[in-house]
Amino acid sequence: MSFDYDEAGDFASERDAREWADRNQIDARDLHFRNRGKSGVTLSVRRSALGDAARGDLTYGRRTGFFS
């Protein structure tokens, strides 16, 4: 079974991405990392983990501070 993922953004490291997910109460099993080489990682979150209240643009919170 495959899952759909929504891109959450780019991070300097996988550790930074995991910390962001922890602060936003996203389970580690719902994360997908794509290595960007020396530039860090791109984080995607399983769409089903976001629930019905999911925002269309997960990066919104990173830009505005909506997420803690």
C-alpha positions as CSV (number, residue, x, y, z in Angstrom):
1,M,0.0,0.0,0.0
2,S,1.4,3.4,-0.9
3,F,0.7,6.6,0.8
4,D,0.4,10.2,-0.4
5,Y,2.8,12.8,1.2
6,D,2.6,16.5,1.4
7,E,5.9,18.4,1.4
8,A,6.5,20.3,4.6
9,G,9.7,22.1,3.7
10,D,13.4,22.1,3.6
11,F,15.6,21.7,6.7
12,A,19.3,22.0,7.4
13,S,19.4,18.4,8.8
14,E,17.1,15.4,9.5
15,R,17.4,16.2,13.2
16,D,16.0,19.7,12.6
17,A,13.1,18.2,10.6
18,R,12.4,15.6,13.3
19,E,12.3,18.4,16.0
20,W,9.8,20.4,13.9
21,A,7.7,17.3,13.6
22,D,7.9,16.6,17.3
23,R,6.8,20.2,18.1
24,N,3.8,19.8,15.8
25,Q,2.9,16.4,17.2
26,I,3.5,14.5,14.0
27,D,4.5,10.8,14.5
28,A,7.9,9.8,13.2
29,R,6.3,7.0,11.2
30,D,4.5,9.6,9.1
31,L,7.6,11.3,8.0
32,H,9.6,10.9,4.7
33,F,13.0,12.5,4.2
34,R,14.7,13.2,0.9
35,N,18.3,14.0,1.1
36,R,19.4,17.1,-0.7
37,G,23.1,16.4,-0.4
38,K,25.1,19.1,1.6
39,S,22.0,21.3,1.5
40,G,20.1,19.3,4.1
41,V,16.8,17.4,3.7
42,T,13.3,17.9,2.4
43,L,10.6,16.7,4.7
44,S,7.3,15.3,3.6
45,V,4.4,14.2,5.9
46,R,1.9,11.4,5.2
47,R,-1.3,13.1,4.2
48,S,-3.5,10.8,6.3
49,A,-1.6,11.8,9.4
50,L,-2.7,15.4,8.9
51,G,-6.4,14.6,9.3
52,D,-9.3,16.5,7.9
53,A,-8.1,19.9,9.2
54,A,-4.9,19.7,7.1
55,R,-3.7,22.9,5.6
56,G,-2.9,22.9,1.9
57,D,0.5,24.5,2.4
58,L,2.4,23.0,5.3
59,T,5.3,25.5,4.9
60,Y,2.9,28.3,5.9
61,G,3.6,27.6,9.6
62,R,7.4,27.7,9.0
63,R,7.2,31.1,7.4
64,T,4.7,32.7,9.8
65,G,5.4,30.9,13.1
66,F,1.9,29.4,13.2
67,F,3.4,26.1,14.3
68,S,5.4,26.2,17.5
